[in-house]
Amino acid sequence: MHLLRISLETWYEAVWLPRCQRTIDQERGLGLYQGTKLRRMREENRSSMNAHPSPTPNLPRSQLSGQERRTAYDQFNSELMGSTRH
């Protein structure tokens, strides 16, 4: 169970959070902010017949760069090996 938790925490910090930040940065570059997105989602839910095309058709890639991948891999292995010593 401890190994699963470490794996999930490492993935969350090394993959998910950077990906979310890239998405937020790109959306802000397009002038989209959280309030705008929420307002649009609520409007679409009220009238699903008048769906608007997505203002962000090209979201950032979900893959990490080579260096980020290596860093995440090294961090995962370090935590994995550290957890087996207990």
C-alpha positions, 0 to 999 in steps of 0.5 A: 500500500505504501508503494502505491501511495508513493507512486501516486504522489510522485505521478501527481507531482511530476506529471499531473501538476506540471501538465495542469500548469501548462494548460492554465498558462496556455488558456491565460495566453488565450484570455481564458480564466477560471471564471470565464470557463465556469460561466461558459460551462454553465451556459452550455449546460442550460442550452445544450442545443446551442453548443459552442466550439471549444475556444482551446482546441489545441491544449498542451501536450500531456507528455513531459519533456525528456528532462522532466521525464528523467527527473520524474523517473529518478524521483520515482526510483529514489522513493521506491528504493527508499520505501523498501529499506523500511 
